Amino acid sequence: MELLLVPELTARLRTEAPGIRLLGRPTTSDGVHRLLDDGEFDLAIGCFEANAQRHKAEILFEQDLSCVFNPALLTLKEPLGMDDYLALPHVLVTLTGRLQGCLDRALDEVDSKLNVVTAATEFLTVLSTARRSSRRYRHGWQDCMRRASDSK
């Protein structure tokens, strides 16, 4: 998201609010409310649960699951069943430094696990990894929750 928002926001701030400085910084959905409460963040943009009523929240866009893979290295038969999808090696973006993300919480609710073999904090690192290996990159969570619920 930073790759999409920061260049445009920086350009607008230079003309409309030249004294404002912008710092992009990663955080987890668990820590974002504390950072806002403590004044470390003035604004947070990301995939955060709006569980704190004391913070104003606005949905900027809806996110769907996207899977990217190199078809020269990974041959998939359509339609891909849930068990096959879960068994494939996956790469994901993580801000927590763990081999799991928000999709894993949804999958836990339906007693399923994803085979995550690589995780990185940078989106482009994950895309490059998926391009060069027989691993699938995943991003998003709503579609995965729907798929997991449909499979049980």
Secondary structure, 3 states (H helix, E strand, C coil): CHHHHHHHHHHHHHHHCCCCCCCCCCCCCCCHHHHHHCCCCCCCCCCCCCCCCCCCCCCCCCCCCEEECCCCCCCCCCCCCHHHHHHCEEEEECCCCCCCCHHHHHHHHCCCCCEEEEEECCHHHHHHHHHHCCCEEEECCHHHHHHHHHHC
